[in-house]
């Protein structure tokens, strides 16, 4: 018989995340410093618990046409099959083909922050992505279809009372599908996710939202498959 408890371990994971976010919110007066601290908490969680085929960083995303996204707080991208990731003067640049998910990390969720995150996510989804046929011993497989890029918003608190209700539902509704936020977490209250089949959001009030969000993200990534084979020569044209 063992003294270990899976329930206690998972509770401890969430409590650690929630406490760090609360400290960041209370300890720093400058909004930029406060935001950077919160962003780091989410990044540390993802780097620690996502499978090693994924990496997470604050980054810009670039496509082979030379277009750049806005700066994104949390980018989940492939590191196993991606041939290059640029790092310069503390900035990370990720090729569009390598991206699995993008999130904005803010102190509190409200209509302004939802709209801000939607625009940021759209700036990534508008980028061009290449996909080459995949060689194998017997020939080549057709080019892999592009996987959907997940988008979301991560916060500690909510400016709404109750946190999940009609105001949030109205804010999440979009006419431009590029702006869709598929998932999000309000660490002090719960998490939400979009059901593409039903075209509706589910809002889950849980005692351990950060852990529940992490598991939901990993599960969703499992069904996303692998990023496409990048056309390196499309990027190499910029050498001339």
Steps between C-alpha positions, in 0.01 A plus 500: 500500500626850419460838661487673160177671392441598138225737611739679734770520231263655245359738759852606587575578135204734473562659840858576397388670176221694669727619780767618257242691295355656815843609618578654162172691508554631853874558509568714194354846452618557142253342252777389266699332776185338634413372154849363437491312831160343424611404150805327645284295739294358213809436287674316784196277550483407132875443469491275807196288414448494123654201319854577383401508134345839583671818612349820634632855477402860459562559131425659166401271214620541142392346170692428178355815342680710759190590700515518880230452762454728798705409807328204668528437874493121485575301184490120508707372210669191367867442580536142384444560129559876466837560334551855624391739771655847495626658821645850494558746784256318725230475231369168368372465142309183411408390144123489448505131406631406847216655702243290686340759728519866601377662820490845651577512875332785688414590859122488461249402236261766370354606165806709412744218573289245309495730197873562532573126510272439201696751288832350608388147412372616161839661424652151524232313307525743207860398437584273207604144583675260264462120493718269293446137395664261747761259358508139617666175392232423240457851358326802649190570700283794391557833671345498846193724542566799724394444860276761666692741724340515844444840659416605853523733797661428839424715806497486876179692574181621330358852491152350464273376778421221456824423311325278244175635362333688217762782480780247440291307250430820306868595504607157370250505210672586171405549136858456379595138572870594502429675831345198671639420847472124549595490865590705802564492870406734783715338767296629794166385358499243217573437136313500168523327164329517163320198351535530120228241436237672714650847431456590866723565800505295816589676825634284780521627856762286667701514817820434301455693171869528407549124518174435313603747229841332465341158457250636249782661298707181496196296396417742220862500378497120490220510244661782299762272352842623389590828331556484120837452332632853456627620161844627601573627149203734524682671788843468332383735223540783748877440503543670163 
